[in-house]
Amino acid sequence: MIGQIDTAVRQMSEMFNSLLDISRLDAGVLVPKIIDFSMARLLQKIETTFDQTAREKGLRLRVVRSDAWVRSDSLLLERILLNLVSNAMRYTLHGGIIVGCRRRGEMLRIEVWDSGPGIPEGHRQNIFGEFFQLPTAERDRYGGLGLGLAIVDRLRRLLKHEIELTSTVGRGSRFTILAPIAPEGVTSAEAIRSRHPAAFAIEGKVILVIDNAPIVLEGTSGLLGKWGYSVITAVSDEAALIQLGEREQLPDLIISDYHLANGKNRDRSN
């Protein structure tokens, strides 16, 4: 019963967030911030995000490294790829998924391949509509809302990126986003950040997690520890100060529950 409730809540949350995204896109309130940036970090994000899901489903996930630079909105292009790979994960039950890039003239082809059931030719336009789902049993047990590809289509239109779909029923599909190639190493928001790589390195970084719920402390610290961070946990601000004093070490980042015990919140504890 708990598992069913958790699944229902997760699906409702996903639906509300997706509907909010669609509303914002339709209202025209999203303005792309076009910069030149490297695909390397974006591809790494894709691999980190879906590696565990692929393992749990028994799928092979391969993300091919690339040193290519593109001209786009890094956050919106990331959202496009996250939705495409998430969709591939949902419909692929056997085999695997490949994410990679190909240079073709002045464009970079960012491709997501899967070995799923494929998309019949008559449905290849419908899949980009809201709440459309393929009439097939080849879908994971959490199903889908039919909004992911609708968001992809709106985002790529906003960015003026073309999308291509190639699919063979019974063998799989390939979604391709075409983005303009940018000169490598040009000055951009990401290039400026890359001059100080130590600020973003994991090694030696300490994160303090404050929460009076043991299950939250355990889950958060376990995830951060798996990523390679050194984690200090505490159930209150007082306990956190004691631990920091004993270690004689300041954290690089503090993650704190806003509402702590005894009526305290994050602002008061500061």
N, C-alpha and C positions, 0 to 999 in steps of 0.2 A: 504494500500500500504506500509506504514511504517513497519507494522508487517511482511509483506511478505519479504521485503528487509532485515529486521533484521534476519528472519529465514534463508534466503539464505546465508547471511554473516556468521552466526553461523555455518551452515552446511559446507561451504567452509573452514572455519577456522578449524573445526573438521577434515575434510578430509585431509588438508595439514599437520596438526600435526600428524595424524595417519600414513600418508604416510612417513613422516619423521621418525617416530618411527620404521616403518617396514624397511626402508632403513638402519637405524643404526643397527638394529638387524641382517639384512642380511649381512651387511658389517663386522660384528664381532667387532665393536668398543666399544660395551658395555661390561664391565668386572664386574661381580657381586662382591659385597663386603659382604661376608658372615659373619654374626655376630649372636650371641644369643640375642634374644629380646622377650619382652612380647607382647602377642597378644592384651592386653587390650587397648592400645592406638590406635592400628590399627582399632579395632572394633569400638572404639569411633569415629574415623575419618569417617568410613563408615556411622554411624548413623547420624552424623552431616551433612555430605555431601548430603544425600538423604532424610532426614526427610521432608523438605519442598516440594520436588518433589512428594513424596508419598502422602502428604496431598492434594496437588493440584489435583492429579489424583484420590483421594478418595480411596487410597490403604492403607493397614496396613503394616507398616514396623516394624519388630521385630528383634533387634540385641541382641543375647544372650551373656551376659558377660562371659568372660573366663579369668582365671589366668594362662593359659598355656604359656609356652615359646617355641619358635621354633628357628631352625637354618636355616637362609635364608638371602637374601638381603631385608631389610625392605622396601626400596623404590620400588623395583621391585615387591615384593609380594603385596604391597599396590596397585600398578597399576593393577595387575591381578584382585584383588578383586573389585576395582573400575569399571573395564570393565565388570566383571561378573554381578555386581549389576545393573550397567547402562543398560546392555542388558536385564536383568530381568524387570527393570522398563519400558523399551521401549515396550516389548511384552506383559506385564501383564496389562490387562484392568480392571479386577475384582479380588477381593480377596486380596492377599498380598504377601509379600516376607519375608523370614526368613534367617538370616545369623547367623551361629553358628559353634562351634567346638566340635569334639568328639575325645577322646584319644583312639587309637587302637594300642596297643603294643608300639613300638618305634616311631610311626608316629602320627601326628595330622591331622585329617580330617577336613579341613576348608570347610564348605558347604554353598551353596547359593540355597535356595529353592524358587520356584515361583509357582503361580497358573495360569500361562499363558496357551496358546493353546497346549503346548507340541510339541515335535519334532518327526516327523515320522522316523522310523528306517532307511529308505533309505537315509535320509539326515544327519545322526548323524556324519558322517565324513566330509561331505561337508561344514558344518557350520563353520569349522575352516579354510576354504579357503578365499582368498581375495575377497571382493565385493559380497560374497554370501549372499542372503537373502531368508528366507523361503517364499514360495509362499502362503501367508496367509494374510487375511485382519486384523488379530488380531495384530495390531501394532499401536503405537500412531501416531498422525498426523504429527510428525516431521520425521517419518520414521527412516531410519538408513543407514549407508554407507557400512555395511558388512565388517568392518575392525576390530571391537572390539575383536571378538573371534580369529581372525587371530593373533592379537598381543598377546592375552592370550596364545595361543599355542606356539608362539616363545619364550615368556618370561619363561614359565614353562619348556621348553626344555633347555633354557639357565641355569635355576636354577636346572635342573635335578629333577624337581618335577613331579610326575604323576598327571594326571587329569582323573576323571571319570565322566561319564554322564549317568544319569538315567532319563527317560522321559516316560510319558504316554499321548498320544494324547487326548486333551480335558480336562486334569487334571493338567498338569504342568510338571516342570523339576527340576532336582537337579544337579548342577555342584559341584564337589568336588576336591579340591586341597590337595595333600598329602605332608606334609612337616615334616622333622625330628624334633622330640621333643628334646628340650634342657633342661638341668637342670635349675630349677627355681632359679633366683637370682644370676646367675654367673656373673662374671665381663665381661662387654661388653660396647659398645659405649652407649647404652641406660641405662645400669646400672650406669655408671659414671654420666650421666646427672641427673638420678633420685636422686642423693645425694643432689641436690640443687633444690628441687621442687619449692621453692619460686620464682626462676628466671623465671619459666614458668607459674606461677599462673596468673589468670585473675584478681582476686580481687585487687583493688587498682592500677592497671596498667593504665597509661595515654598514649594515642596515639594522636599525632599531625598530622593533615591532611592539606596539603597546596595545593590548586588548584584554579585557577581563573575561573573555570567553575562551576557554582552553582549546576548543576545537578550531577556532579561528587562528589562534597562535600556532597550533600544530600544523595546520594546513598551509598557512602563509610562510612560516619559517621553512617548512619542508620544500616548498616550491622554490623559494629564494636560494636555499642551500643547494638544490639540484642545479640551479643556474650558475652556481659557483661563488655566491656571496657568503661572507661571514655574517651570521645573524645573531642578534641579541634580542631575547624576548622578555617582556615584563607585563604584569597584570595591572600596573598603575604607574603614574608618573614618578611617585616616590620610589618604587621598586626599580624603575629604570635608572634614576639618578644614582641609586646605591650601586647597581651593576656597573654603570659607567665609571663611577668613582673607583671601584675595585680594579677595573681594567685600566684606568687612567687613559681612556681612549674616547674620542668624540666620534659619533656616527657620521657617515657621509650622507645618510638619508634616514628620516624618521617616518614610519607608517603608523598612524595612530587612529584608533576608533574615535569618532567624534564624541560619542556619548560614553563616558567612562562611569565607573561605579561611584556611589555617594554623590550623585548629582553633578559630577564634574563633566566638563566637555573639553575638547581639545584647546579652545581659546583660553579657558581659565587655567588649564594645567600649564600653558606656556607662561 
